[in-house]
Amino acid sequence: MIEYTEVTRWALRKAGVDEWLVKAVMAMYEGAQTVIRTTEGDSKAFNVKVGLHQGSVLSPILFVIVIEMISRELRPGLPLELL
């Protein structure tokens, strides 16, 4: 299974982002944990292995970069109507 961190790292590099910035962004995602809050209390912390950080100002731009790099890989040979 490919983790989102690997896809994000690949997309950032493919987009030509400087390596120091790729490392800085990836440092925020590697080992990320979260809890679920309910009226009964918080769950135990668990690792987040999919998706982008909810509420992060970087999430929308990272999403756009990943989708753009994936679509660039798929464009050759496909009719534009499929995109």
C-alpha positions as CSV (number, residue, x, y, z in Angstrom):
1,M,0.0,0.0,0.0
2,I,1.4,3.4,-1.0
3,E,1.0,5.9,1.9
4,Y,0.0,9.5,1.2
5,T,3.4,10.7,2.4
6,E,5.1,9.0,-0.5
7,V,2.6,10.3,-3.0
8,T,3.0,13.8,-1.6
9,R,6.8,13.6,-1.6
10,W,6.7,12.3,-5.2
11,A,4.4,15.1,-6.3
12,L,6.4,17.9,-4.7
13,R,9.6,16.7,-6.3
14,K,7.9,16.2,-9.7
15,A,6.6,19.8,-9.4
16,G,10.2,21.1,-8.9
17,V,9.9,22.1,-5.2
18,D,13.3,22.5,-3.6
19,E,14.4,19.5,-1.6
20,W,14.7,21.5,1.7
21,L,11.1,22.5,1.4
22,V,10.0,18.9,0.6
23,K,11.8,17.7,3.7
24,A,10.1,20.5,5.8
25,V,6.6,19.6,4.6
26,M,7.2,15.9,5.0
27,A,8.4,16.4,8.6
28,M,4.9,17.6,9.4
29,Y,3.3,14.4,8.1
30,E,5.7,11.7,9.2
31,G,4.6,10.2,12.5
32,A,1.4,12.3,12.7
33,Q,-1.1,11.2,15.3
34,T,-4.6,12.2,16.2
35,V,-7.4,11.5,18.7
36,I,-11.1,11.4,18.3
37,R,-13.0,13.7,20.7
38,T,-16.5,12.8,21.9
39,T,-18.7,13.8,24.7
40,E,-17.5,10.7,26.5
41,G,-13.9,11.8,26.3
42,D,-10.9,11.4,23.9
43,S,-9.8,8.2,22.3
44,K,-6.3,6.9,22.5
45,A,-3.9,8.5,20.0
46,F,-3.4,6.7,16.8
47,N,-1.3,7.2,13.7
48,V,-2.8,9.0,10.7
49,K,-1.8,7.2,7.5
50,V,-4.2,8.8,4.9
51,G,-5.2,12.3,3.9
52,L,-3.9,15.7,4.6
53,H,-4.0,17.6,7.9
54,Q,-7.5,18.9,8.4
55,G,-7.5,22.7,8.8
56,S,-3.8,23.1,7.7
57,V,-3.3,26.1,5.4
58,L,-1.0,23.8,3.3
59,S,-3.6,21.1,2.7
60,P,-5.3,22.8,-0.2
61,I,-2.1,23.6,-2.1
62,L,-0.7,20.1,-1.4
63,F,-3.9,18.6,-2.7
64,V,-3.7,20.7,-5.9
65,I,-0.1,19.8,-6.4
66,V,-0.7,16.0,-6.0
67,I,-3.8,16.1,-8.4
68,E,-1.9,18.2,-10.9
69,M,1.1,15.9,-11.0
70,I,-1.1,12.8,-11.3
71,S,-3.1,14.3,-14.1
72,R,0.1,15.2,-15.9
73,E,1.1,11.6,-15.8
74,L,-2.2,10.5,-17.2
75,R,-2.6,13.1,-19.9
76,P,-0.5,11.6,-22.7
77,G,-2.7,9.5,-24.9
78,L,-6.0,10.4,-23.2
79,P,-8.8,12.5,-24.8
80,L,-9.1,15.8,-22.8
81,E,-12.8,15.0,-22.2
82,L,-11.8,12.3,-19.7
83,L,-9.9,14.8,-17.6
